[in-house]
Amino acid sequence: MSTSAVSSPQGDPGVLKGKRPFGMRDRVGYMFGDFGNDFTFILQMLFFMLFYTKVVGINPAHVGLLFGAARLIDAFTDVGMGRLVDTAKPTRAGKFRPWIARGAIPVALASALMYQSFIAGWDSYGARLAWMCVTYVIWGSITYTMINIPYGSMASVISPFPKHRAELSVWRSTGAQLAILALSVGLPYIVYVEADGQATLSGSRMTMAAIVCSVIAVVWYALCYLLVTERVEVPAKVSGESMSFGQLFGSLVKSRALMGIVLAALLLLISNFLVSGMLGYLMLDYFNDRSLQSVAQFAALLPAFSLILLAPWLGTKFGKRETGVASMLIGGLVMIGTYFLNLQGAPKTWVVLYAIAQFCISIFNFLVWAFITDVIDAEEVRTGERNDGTIYAVYSWARKMGQAAAGLLTGVLLSAVGYQSGKAGETIVQSQETLNGIWMFSTLIPGLMLVAVALALQFVYPLSKKVVEQNVAFLQAKREKQEAESLA
């Protein structure tokens, strides 16, 4: 990796490779990349299972099994895409940026195909199931991977400076929050309807909403491509340089820091995605209120934008691990306490408690990419080598496994409590036992997992504020020594 920039980002960083200096254009452009990603990803997270259980009539356990199987496929497609990007020769547009243009339309088209309501009219359950499986794998394991792996890797070539990369992480998180706000608050007003006094999901409206979201995603990707500039030269890897999956696993086993953050991330993702997967059922079946989801999500997400400034301050003042432990404990205890309250007739109280818990989760989510940077530094201190790609690949796949586990768990748990799925136009009233199960899976179980995240950070993840500061000082001294030796 080479640049022609000055060594410090504190002043004018200079023009890298003859390009314009890093600035707000890059921050905003990188934000639009995750904005585009999440206009299909968050759509899937919030509405995919609802669509196939309430409109198409698929058993929720089958949807959950699909999530698990797809993540196994991802273990190969993610590594394959990473190797393809590593070995590809840079173009005039850069090494990673061209993939944004190549993948934008395929991922948007695949997303729209997943929500075609006409398949609900097919008599064959097998045909409906096959459509769901094929379109989901094309979207998630092929086209989304095609654009997300290069996008996630691109931050390292937009600027070589840690300060700039940290800023890109914050703006990336901001893009995700904006997408969640737009889809979780706005779409329920459009796609939820009332039929025979029962709130439900409209298949035709969901189809149109998915198409519109796909078109908008392409626009966001285009803005990312146009606004971002690659400045750091990354030569193509030759055959044999890329790390095998066995080596990745070996790195995970040997690194306590990496193992700790992976464990924490897995538990958090299972908790968070379980809540997201249950949210539609909680609104439509438990509270029977099709507008409540928008209100709840707005209350939960709006305060999170304060974390653009607050999260970095908390991490610097108290330490990232310490902040994560405190926020996860508070969020977990709030959710556990909520379970023991009878709030079926008090949805407004639930909204307040839900918003508090989600704010605590957001604190960790805004800091998580900084956690990864600390792990990378710790591994360099431990091994003497810088393995950014290895650590990113392990963490990225672990996140997907957490998402898969949550999707599988959502489907299995719904089936376990006797949830009755139905095709479009059918009105099905769930039993109180089923509703009680949905309430438990939306509060108690996720809350216990958040407490487990706090315990993993405290007792497995070793990078406290003091240790991080020691690592930074060690690496700074190492860099200064290397620079002095090169000038001698």
Secondary structure, 3 states (H helix, E strand, C coil): CECCCCCCCCCCCCCHHHCCCCCHHHHHHHHHHHHHHHHHHHHHHHHHHHHHHHCECCCHHHHHHHHHHHHHHHHHHHHHHHHHHHHCCCECCECCHHHHHHHHHHHHHHHHHHCCHHHHHCCCHHHHHHHHHHHHHHHHHHHHHHHHHHHHHHHHHHCCCHHHHHHHHHHHHHHHHHHHHHHHHHHHHHHEEEECCEEEECHHHHHHHHHHHHHHHHHHHHHHHHHCCCCCECCCCCCCCCCCHHHHHHHHHHCHHHHHHHHHHHHHHHHHHHHHHHHHHHHHHHCCCCCHHHHHHHHHHHHHHHHHHHHHHHHHHHCHHHHHHHHHHHHHHHHHHHHCCCCCCCHHHHHHHHHHHHHHHHHHHHHHHHHHHHHHHHHHHHHCCCCHHHHHHHHHHHHHHHHHHHHHHHHHHHHHCCCCCCECCCCCCCCHHHHHHHHHHHCHHHHHHHHHHHHHHHHCCCCCHHHHHHHHHHHHHHHHHHHHHHHC
